[in-house]
Amino acid sequence: MKKKIAYSGYIIIVMVFFLYYLFPGDAVTAYINYQIKHKSPGVQLSIMELKPSFPPGIKLLAPNLLYQNQSLITADFLDVKPSYISLFASDKIFFITGDISEGRLDSTVCVANISENPALDINASFENIQISQIPAIKEFESYLISGIADGNIVYSNKEDPAGKGNAGIIVTDSTVQFVPALFGIDQLAFKTIDADFEIINQRVTLKKLNISSREISAHASGLIVLMKPLYKSTINIHGEIKPHPTFIKQLSTILPIDMIAKKKSKTGGIPFRITGSLDRPNFSFR
């Protein structure tokens, strides 16, 4: 009896060994990309290595999500594990976690009709993301952005095939360096940036944007229309900025104090508008 148990244990260990080291990562990656290309033309997932993980799941090493050959976001690794109970149900649930842009991602993905036209429900949260490490952000030439981002994203294409979602993000200890300088200002530092978005197809509605810093406080809303490549997306954002005394002193070297005063609204803020594209924004006081 003991020999049978020992042989059974040995066989299981050997099977696990070969499953792990001979796992067909390239074939699985090719299949994933085939499905992505079929459902979302232009989207591609590059993976340095794909292997099984324990408890049963798969680990993606250095995954890189690209659109039109432009890197959007990368991760050190992602762990994908199923909800085992859901494997016997029509809706499959997967838990995706990992390290991304020096931060952490935790998400739940529910997939319905997985064999034909998959419908997705995504609920994701992230924390300590270094914005400067996001590939899509690095593409901007007119300004350099840094900061630490926390937030969440909810997305679904069950009711609308084009997809609809909401996102909330809070950025702390952020700086924006302008290249070239904006109104003679090389850099702005922000204590917090709090924003809420609604995403429908290619249109991103900025529902709320609140900014707090030593130099200014501001609020805004508007619309972003996503284009290819991403940094060419068009923007139309408007709001009010309340410059603090030190910032007013900076502006006074460019704009006369009485002109700044005339532009103030009844609430004490200066109306502004940002148009153009993400990489080449046009900023104006109204």
N, C-alpha and C positions, 0 to 999 in steps of 0.2 A: 504493500500500500504506500509505504514511504517512497519507494522507488518510482511509483506511478506519479506521485505528487511532485517529486523532484524532476522527472522527465517533463511533466506538464509545465512546470515553472520554467524549465530550460527552454522549451519550445516557445512559450510566450515571450521570454526575454529575447530570443533570436528574432522572432517575428517583429517585435517592437523595434529592435536594432535596425533591421533591414527597412522597416517602414520609415524610420526616421532618416537614415542615411541615404536611402535610395528613393526618397520621396520625389515624385516627378514635378519639381517646382517649376521648371521651364514650361512644361506642358500645361500646368494649371494656369500659369501667368498668361500664356498664349490664349487659352480658352477665355479667361477673364477679359482680356483685351478684345477678343472677337465679339463677346457679348456687349462690351462697352461701345465698340465701333458700330455695331448693329443698331443699338438703341440711341446712342449719342454721338453722331459723326463729329470728328474733330477732337474728341476726348480720348486720351491715352493714359494708361497707368504703367509707369516704369518701376520695376522692382529689382533691387540688387540681388536679393535672394528670398525665396519663399520656402518655408519648411513647416512641418507639423509642430505643434506645441502641446503641452500637457498642463491641465486636463485638456481633453481633445479639442483641438482648434488649429488655426494656422497663424504663423508669425510672418509678417512682411518686413523685411529689413530694407531700410532706405527707400521707402516708396516715394514716388514723385508723380504728382498728378499734373498732366499737361493738357493744354487746350490750344489747338492750332500750332503745336510744337513749342508753345510758350509755357514754361514752368509756372504753375499757379501756387502750389504749396507742397512742401516736402516734410517728411518726418524721419526721425531716427529709426523708429520701428512702430508697427501697429500689431496688436493682438486681436484676432477675430475669433470669437467663441459663440457657438449657438446656444440658445435656450433649448435644452434637450427635449423638454416636453413639447415645444412648438414644432419639432421636427415631424411630429405625427399629426399636426394641424394644418389647415390650409394656409394660414399666415405664419411665415417663418420669422423668428426673432433672433437677431444677432447683437452681441455686445462687442463694440470696437473701442479699444483703449490704446493709448500709446504716448510716446514723447514726440512733441512737434514744436519746432522753432523754439527750443529750450524750455517749453512749457508742457502742459498735460492736457490730453483730450480724453473725454469719457462720453460715449454715445451709445444709443440704442437704435437699431434699424429694424423696422418691421417690413417684410417683403410679402406682398400678396401676388398670386398668380405668377409664381416665380418662373415657370417653364415657358410662358408665352410673352405677355407684355407686362413686365413687373411693375407694380405700383408700390411706391415707397412712402413710409412714414419715418422721418428722421428726427430724433431729439438728441441734441449734442450740447455739451458744456465744455468750456476750456478755461484754463487759468495759467497765469504767468507766461503768456506767449510774448516773446520778444518780437515786436513788430518789425524791427530792422532786419530780422532774419527771414521774413516771408519773401520768397522770390518775386511775387507780383509787385510788392512794394518797392523792391530794389530797381524795378524798371523805370520808376519815375525819375526824370532828369531835372525838373524844375525845383524840386525840394527833396530833402532827406528827412525821413521820419523815424523817430525812435520812441520807445515807451513800452510799458507792460500792459497787456490786454487780458481782461477776464470777460466772459460773457456766455451766451447761449444762442443756439440756433434751432428753430423748429421748421421743418419743411415737409411738404406732402404733394404728391402728384396723383392722388387717388381720385379726387373730384375733377381736377383740371390737369390734363396730360402735360400742359406747359409748365406746371409746377407753381406752388405758392408757399410762401414761408414768412417767418418773422425772425428778427435777430435783435439782440440787445448786447451792447458792448460798453465796458467802462475801461478807459485807458488812463493810467497814472504815470507820473514822472515822465511826461512826454516832451520832446522837443521837435521843432520843425525848423530846418535850415533852408532858407530860400536861395535858389541859384538861378538868376541873379537876385540881388536884394529886392525886397518888396517895400516900396515907399521908403527906401533907405534903411530898412530893417533886415539884418542878416539872419536873425534867429529869434524865435519865440519859445518860451518854456511854459508848459501847462501843468497845473496841479492835477486836474481831472478833466476828462472828456467823457461825457455820458451821452450815448446815442441809441436810438431805436429805429429800426428799419422794417419796411414791409417789402417783400420781394414777390413780384408777379411776372413770370416769363422774363423778359429782358429789362423790365422797369423796376428800379429800386427807389421806393419812396422813403425819403428821410423824414420820419414823423416827428422826431425830436432830436435836437443837438444842444447840449448845455456845456459850456466851457468855463472853467475857472482857473485863474492864474494870478500872479502878482501884478502883471501888467494890465490884464483885461478880464472882463466877464462877458459872455455872449450867449445868445440863443439863436437857433436857426431851424429851418425846415426846407424841403425842396425835393428835387427829382434827379435821379441819375439813370441814364439810358445806357445799358451795357453794350459795348462795341467790341470788335476784334481789331487789334489786340486790346486787352483790358484797359491799358492806360490811355487809349483813345476814346474811352467812354465819355459821353457828353454830360454836363452838369448844369443845373439851374437851381441855385440855392440862394435864399434870401433870409435876412434876419436883422438883429440889432447887436451892436457891440458897445459896451460901456468901458471906455478906457479909464484906467486909474491914473492918478496924477503923474506918476513917473512916465507912463506911456504917452500922456498928453504932451509932456515936455519933449519926448522924442518926435512926436508928430508935428510939433510946432516948428521944427527945423525944415519941414516940408510944406505944411499947410499953416496959414495964419490962424491964431487962436480964435479970432472972431468968426472965421469961416467954419471952424470946428464947432463953435457954439451954435451957429445958425443951422447946422445939419442935425442937431440933437432933436429927438422927438419929445413928446410930452412925458414919456417915461424916463427921459434922461439918456437914452441910448442913441447911437448913430446908426441909421439904417444902412445896410450894405447888401450887395449882390455879388455872387460868384457865378460866372458863366464860362463857356469854352469847354475844354476837355480836362481830364484828370491830370495829364502831364503838362498842359499849358493853360492853366486857369486864368481868367480875367477877373480881377478884383476891382470893385468900384464902390464908392460911397454914393448913396442916392440923395 
